[in-house]
Amino acid sequence: MPNMSLKKNEMPLQEPSVRNKNFSEVALGYTEEQAIDEAKRCLNCKHKPCIAGCPVYINIPSFIDEVAKGNFEKAYKIIAESSSLPAVCGRVCPQETQCEQVCVRGVKGEPVAIGRLERFVADWYIKNHKSEVVKPVSNGHRIAVIGSGPAGLTCAGDLAKKGYDVTIFEALHLAGGVLVYGIPEFRLPKAIVKKEIDALKGLGVKLETNMVIGKVLSIDELFEEGFEAVFIGSGAGLPRFMNIKGENLKGVYSANEFLTRVNLMKAYKDDSNTPIQNAKRVAVVGGGNVAMDAARCAKRLGAEEVYIVYRRSEKELPARAEEVEHAKEEGIIFKMLTNPTEILPDKKKFVGGIKCVEMGLGEPDESGRRRPIVKPDSEFTLDVDCVIMAIGTSPNPLIKSTTKNLGTEKWGGIIADECGRTTREGVFAGGDAVTGAATVILAMGAGKAAASAIDEYITRKNGDNKNS
Amino acid sequence: MYKINKKVCLNSTVTLMDIYAPLVAKKAEPGQFVILRVDDEGERIPLTIADYDREKGIITIIFQIVGATTEKLNQKNEGEYISDFAGPLGKATHTDGLKKVAVVGGGVGCAIAYPVAKKLHEQGTVVHSIVGFRTKDLIILEDEFRAASDKLLIMTDDGSYGEKGLVTNALKALIESGENYDEVIVIGPVIMMKFVCLLTKEYGIKTTVSMNPIMIDGTGMCGGCRLTVGGEVKFACVDGPDFDGHLVDFDEAMERSSMYKPFERHEYDKACNLFKAGEQNA
């Protein structure tokens, strides 16, 4: 008998007034009882719209059915067929615009809490599973994966499971890409990312850090070294700025710099060597998940007032609904329909304030969202000592500029088809490097598609059929 | 892990290290830099490549002990290892087609100017090197510069060695005496680069500077190293570190590099106290 409650089981959370002073995880996760109860809300409906709503097509009703029966290990195996990083996705996927958006239970009441259940299953497995990973039999074909973010990790994992000899090249000193430098500890504990990466190593994936491909080795040299195919998952790391006056003042950060200092370089720890401004009043410009992460980090570092400054209305905020809600609970102040025009200096050339104008919404633009229009005579100044620009990123040009015959879009994205095939034979690409800044799960979907395309390519090139 | 093959103290605050990093050495060019971390908890710091030996797989770095990280690095000895060493990053110094160049170095910036002078000299360019230091005891790489230069002028602020005065005095005298340079390449403290550029602008001589701002990743990701060049925002890590000195906003660059000064001093004192405590306990 399904559980007909109209509401999801609530996620246990740290109290807002407590958590906005620490970096421990905000959401504590379902208990077994809560998970089983929530799983019973799934009607196991015939047409299963949730599966098509998932970028990696997890068999959602089937894993939820196992949770309802208390077969958590089985539930994990079902998720693992499609997803390499369930503990990550359960935490950071925008489920409300994907699987949960199309859930039938959402027609009347709240959808099944698919994301929370995914997280529960993944965490249960990490905690309870002991048996050794079986390393697949090697097929001897070497594949290079550039970048160890969600796209690269997924691609590497899928190929390793098929027996490929995979080496991941990471530019930073630590693997994980945006999962370690961008998304903060309180939303995605780094121990979880490390576990996922260790699991890949268990499958035989090799990891080389400090390797800035395009500089230390070119893609051509990777082929010369005996790699038969290359996957580029180098992300969209180049921060954008607004090109307004005062943007180079001390105390203006790109969200990437601010988050990297806090997350990757651990500036939030007392014993860290990493300097970060001791800001009291912070304006974060932008409305995506990155903006929410930066604002919530600033609050946790001790800022008294933190603003989200966004030029459209709350309805258009691109961040996950849950992040917006959590940010509000933690005391972040939302200045919607507000656009910065200038950053003002104080006497010592640090940030002294941010000049803004109010915006109204006009006709929809090419993105389908209503175009923000400046309200006349609406200028005002927010009194802040730090500004964080979280208005997006562009693909990193290092690989593009050192790889011959690799087609790219004008804005820098690598041209690739839906299977990740680029304009160059044997070179595949996916994730933000292709699409521009998007989500973890879309990058994983792209890594997955590229892994099958690479498998097909190698199989065809070698004229053998491993399935026969 | 990257092995320290050699360590030499060049003066009381400047140390040279040879790091075994064959892949970096294979590609390194003058003007490029590396990002290193001393240990697993360490900061990422950029250091410009002072020399390289492709056959031995060696990158030479020369650093001044200015903060907690350089202090920690200086505590490492020959045969020990550092955690991370990534590079070569940034664009190489442009040297093609240059017939006669004045290479100007200031203080520890001479460590970066030297490989440029060496490369120019090896390709047959006439090299006039002008290197400036506060005082005699701080002079580094004198023999190396002499070997790589057709003319070498050493300047000290106090006149304790070479000539007394600033590098700008020496450069001006050379230009006034009729030396025609295709280009001036200047590497040193931002304030020195600024004044050399003001001078060369008067004479209309193309001038390249090497910027060394605060940086984290060195691959274009953080934007912390941004500076204004000809009215446009550039990232030193991927667009530089070399720029047309007549277009760089040096005042802004000086401001930006002072962002964490109080913090650095605090961390440096902390690191020094830790080492002192360690020595006392040993």
Interface residues (C-beta under 8 A of the other chain):
Chain A: A171 L172 H173 Y181 T209 N210 M211 V212 K215 V216 L217 G237 L238 P239 F241 N243 E247 N248 L249 K250 G251 Y253 S254 N256 E257 T260 R261 M265 K266 D271 S272 N273 T274 P275 Q277 K349 N396 P397 L398
Chain B: L23 V24 K27 R37 E41 G42 E43 R44 A68 T69 S83 D84 F85 A86 G87 P88 L89 I216 D217 G218 T219 G220 M221 C222 G223 G224 R226 L227 T228 V233 V238 E252 E255 R256 S258 M259 Y260 F263 E264 E267
